[in-house]
């Protein structure tokens, strides 16, 4: 019984910390609980992984966008384009 309470606590923490995914996560949790209760542990682990990596992915996306914008503002280097297109032998 203790593990079940811990699992529910984990789900609640995830739902509280990421309100934008609350509905799809909850629907997934309920559906898996009905159809494949043995997989709930893994669903909660995947939700926790998303909770951990979600904010980081937003940071990575913004960093990539910043670098692309920076490169778009640079003038092309004369011989660089040819080097990028030349096949490696």
C-alpha positions in Angstrom: 0.0 0.0 0.0 2.9 2.4 0.8 4.2 2.1 -2.8 0.8 3.0 -4.2 0.7 6.2 -2.1 4.2 7.1 -3.2 3.2 6.6 -6.8 0.2 8.8 -6.4 2.3 11.4 -4.7 4.7 11.4 -7.6 1.9 11.8 -10.1 0.5 14.7 -8.0 3.9 16.4 -7.9 4.3 16.1 -11.7 0.8 17.4 -12.3 1.4 20.4 -9.9 4.8 21.3 -11.4 3.8 21.2 -15.1 0.2 22.5 -15.4 0.5 22.6 -19.2 0.7 18.8 -19.4 -1.8 18.1 -16.6 -4.7 17.0 -18.9 -2.8 14.6 -21.3 -0.8 13.1 -18.4 -3.9 12.5 -16.3 -5.7 11.0 -19.3 -2.8 8.7 -19.9 -2.5 7.7 -16.3 -6.2 6.8 -16.0 -6.2 4.9 -19.3 -3.1 2.9 -18.4 -4.6 2.3 -14.9 -7.7 0.8 -16.6 -6.1 -1.2 -19.3 -2.6 -2.1 -18.1 -2.1 -1.4 -14.3 1.2 -3.2 -14.4 2.7 -0.5 -16.6 1.7 2.4 -14.3 5.1 2.4 -12.6 6.8 2.9 -15.9 4.3 5.6 -17.0 5.1 7.5 -13.8 8.8 7.1 -14.5 8.3 8.5 -18.0 6.3 11.4 -16.6 9.0 12.1 -14.1 11.6 12.0 -16.8 9.6 14.5 -18.8 9.2 16.7 -15.8 13.0 16.7 -15.4 13.9 17.2 -19.1 10.9 19.4 -20.2 12.3 22.7 -18.9 15.8 21.8 -20.2 14.5 21.1 -23.7 12.9 24.6 -23.7 16.4 26.0 -22.8 18.0 23.9 -25.6 15.5 25.1 -28.2 16.0 28.7 -27.2 19.8 28.3 -27.4 19.6 26.7 -30.8 17.2 29.5 -32.0 19.7 32.1 -30.7 22.6 30.5 -32.5 20.7 30.2 -35.7 19.8 33.9 -35.5 23.4 34.7 -34.8 24.6 32.7 -37.8 21.9 34.3 -40.0 23.3 37.7 -39.2 26.9 36.7 -40.2 28.2 37.2 -43.7 29.3 33.9 -45.4 33.0 33.1 -45.5 34.3 32.8 -49.0 35.7 29.3 -49.2 33.6 27.8 -46.5 30.6 27.0 -48.6 32.7 24.9 -51.0 34.3 23.0 -48.1 30.9 22.1 -46.7 29.6 20.8 -50.1 32.8 18.9 -51.2 32.3 15.2 -50.6 34.7 13.4 -48.4 36.9 10.8 -50.2 
